[in-house]
Amino acid sequence: MSPIEQGITDAVHASWWNVDADAGVGGEMGYTEDAVCRMPGLTMHGRDDIARGYARRQANGPRLSRHLVSNLILDLRAATEATAHYVVTLYAANGVAPLPFSGPSAVCDVVDRFVAVRGSWLISSREVTAVFVAADNDSVLLGRGDADA
């Protein structure tokens, strides 16, 4: 894997680990200032709006999630632009670990567009498309309930 491919792969994984481990605190810094993040239940424009989206998630109380990234395919447009296509399998529920195990809450296709900014890869746009959603999924980001994915 080239250093560019590794940098983008690391950025994809870090963005979702931030949501799982830190409830998205500071996650907006992985996006460009004018980024757009589109999810089935919510579209956020810019870092401030993305930070507010994560804050809304935190305000709903304890939530446990794991976003499992797979099938990552990179399209390197230039030395400073790239697109990542991948699948996220989401396990999520309100509460703290350990929680009872059940099947995935959702399976989503994701397309991230990246730009290189001062040696880092930042997301300029993220498009999340729900493919499978569990009947009991309560994610606002997927268009359901009061909690966020």
C-alpha positions as CSV (number, residue, x, y, z in Angstrom):
1,M,0.0,0.0,0.0
2,S,1.4,3.4,-0.9
3,P,1.7,6.2,1.7
4,I,-1.2,8.0,0.1
5,E,-3.4,4.9,0.2
6,Q,-2.4,4.3,3.8
7,G,-3.1,7.9,4.8
8,I,-6.6,7.8,3.3
9,T,-7.3,4.4,4.8
10,D,-6.2,5.6,8.2
11,A,-8.4,8.7,7.9
12,V,-11.5,6.6,7.1
13,H,-10.9,4.3,10.1
14,A,-10.0,7.2,12.4
15,S,-13.2,9.1,11.5
16,W,-15.4,6.2,12.6
17,W,-13.3,5.2,15.6
18,N,-13.8,8.8,16.8
19,V,-17.5,8.3,16.7
20,D,-17.3,5.0,18.5
21,A,-14.7,5.8,21.1
22,D,-15.2,9.6,21.7
23,A,-18.9,10.1,20.7
24,G,-17.6,12.3,17.9
25,V,-15.9,14.9,20.1
26,G,-13.5,16.7,17.8
27,G,-14.5,14.6,14.8
28,E,-15.3,17.7,12.8
29,M,-11.6,18.3,12.5
30,G,-11.3,15.4,10.1
31,Y,-13.4,17.4,7.6
32,T,-12.6,20.4,5.6
33,E,-14.0,23.7,6.8
34,D,-16.8,23.6,4.1
35,A,-17.4,19.9,4.1
36,V,-20.8,18.3,3.5
37,C,-21.9,15.2,5.3
38,R,-25.1,13.6,3.9
39,M,-26.9,10.8,5.8
40,P,-30.4,9.5,5.1
41,G,-31.8,11.5,8.1
42,L,-29.5,14.5,8.2
43,T,-27.3,16.7,6.1
44,M,-24.6,18.7,7.8
45,H,-22.7,21.6,6.1
46,G,-19.3,22.7,7.4
47,R,-17.3,21.9,10.5
48,D,-19.6,23.8,12.9
49,D,-22.7,22.0,11.7
50,I,-20.9,18.6,11.9
51,A,-19.8,19.5,15.5
52,R,-23.4,20.4,16.4
53,G,-24.5,17.0,15.0
54,Y,-22.0,15.2,17.2
55,A,-23.0,17.3,20.2
56,R,-26.7,16.3,19.6
57,R,-25.6,12.7,19.7
58,Q,-23.8,13.2,23.0
59,A,-26.8,15.0,24.5
60,N,-29.0,11.9,24.2
61,G,-27.1,10.1,26.9
62,P,-24.9,7.0,26.8
63,R,-24.8,5.2,23.5
64,L,-22.6,2.4,22.4
65,S,-21.7,2.0,18.7
66,R,-19.2,0.2,16.5
67,H,-18.9,1.1,12.9
68,L,-17.1,-1.7,11.1
69,V,-15.5,-0.6,7.8
70,S,-15.1,-3.2,5.0
71,N,-14.7,-3.4,1.2
72,L,-12.6,-0.2,1.0
73,I,-11.8,0.8,-2.5
74,L,-9.7,3.9,-3.2
75,D,-9.8,6.0,-6.3
76,L,-6.8,8.3,-6.4
77,R,-7.6,11.3,-8.6
78,A,-4.4,13.1,-8.1
79,A,-1.7,13.6,-5.4
80,T,-4.2,15.8,-3.5
81,E,-7.6,14.3,-4.2
82,A,-9.1,10.9,-3.7
83,T,-12.4,9.0,-3.2
84,A,-13.0,6.2,-0.8
85,H,-15.9,3.8,-1.4
86,Y,-16.7,1.3,1.4
87,V,-19.3,-0.4,3.5
88,V,-20.1,0.4,7.2
89,T,-21.8,-2.3,9.3
90,L,-23.2,-0.6,12.3
91,Y,-23.9,-2.1,15.7
92,A,-25.5,0.5,18.1
93,A,-27.7,0.8,21.1
94,N,-28.4,3.1,24.0
95,G,-26.5,2.3,27.2
96,V,-23.0,1.3,28.3
97,A,-21.0,-1.8,27.7
98,P,-21.5,-4.6,27.8
99,L,-24.9,-4.6,26.1
100,P,-26.9,-7.7,24.9
101,F,-25.7,-8.7,21.4
102,S,-28.0,-8.5,18.5
103,G,-27.6,-8.3,14.7
104,P,-26.4,-5.1,13.0
105,S,-28.4,-2.0,13.3
106,A,-27.6,-1.1,9.7
107,V,-25.4,-1.7,6.7
108,C,-24.5,1.4,4.7
109,D,-22.6,2.3,1.6
110,V,-20.3,5.3,2.1
111,V,-18.5,7.5,-0.4
112,D,-15.9,9.9,1.1
113,R,-14.2,12.5,-1.0
114,F,-10.8,13.5,0.4
115,V,-8.4,16.4,-0.2
116,A,-4.9,16.7,1.1
117,V,-4.5,19.7,3.4
118,R,-1.1,20.5,4.9
119,G,0.0,16.8,5.0
120,S,-3.3,15.4,6.2
121,W,-6.3,13.9,4.3
122,L,-9.5,15.6,5.2
123,I,-13.1,14.7,4.1
124,S,-14.6,17.3,1.8
125,S,-17.8,15.3,1.4
126,R,-19.3,12.1,3.0
127,E,-22.4,10.4,1.5
128,V,-23.9,7.6,3.6
129,T,-26.6,5.5,1.9
130,A,-28.6,3.0,4.0
131,V,-28.7,-0.4,2.3
132,F,-30.2,-2.5,5.2
133,V,-31.7,-1.0,8.3
134,A,-32.9,-3.1,11.3
135,A,-36.6,-2.7,12.1
136,D,-35.7,-1.5,15.7
137,N,-32.9,0.9,14.6
138,D,-33.4,4.2,16.4
139,S,-30.8,6.3,14.6
140,V,-31.6,9.9,13.7
141,L,-28.8,9.8,11.2
142,L,-30.5,7.0,9.4
143,G,-33.9,8.7,9.6
144,R,-35.3,7.0,12.7
145,G,-35.8,7.7,16.4
146,D,-34.2,10.2,18.8
147,A,-30.6,8.8,19.1
148,D,-27.8,9.0,16.6
149,A,-25.7,6.3,15.1
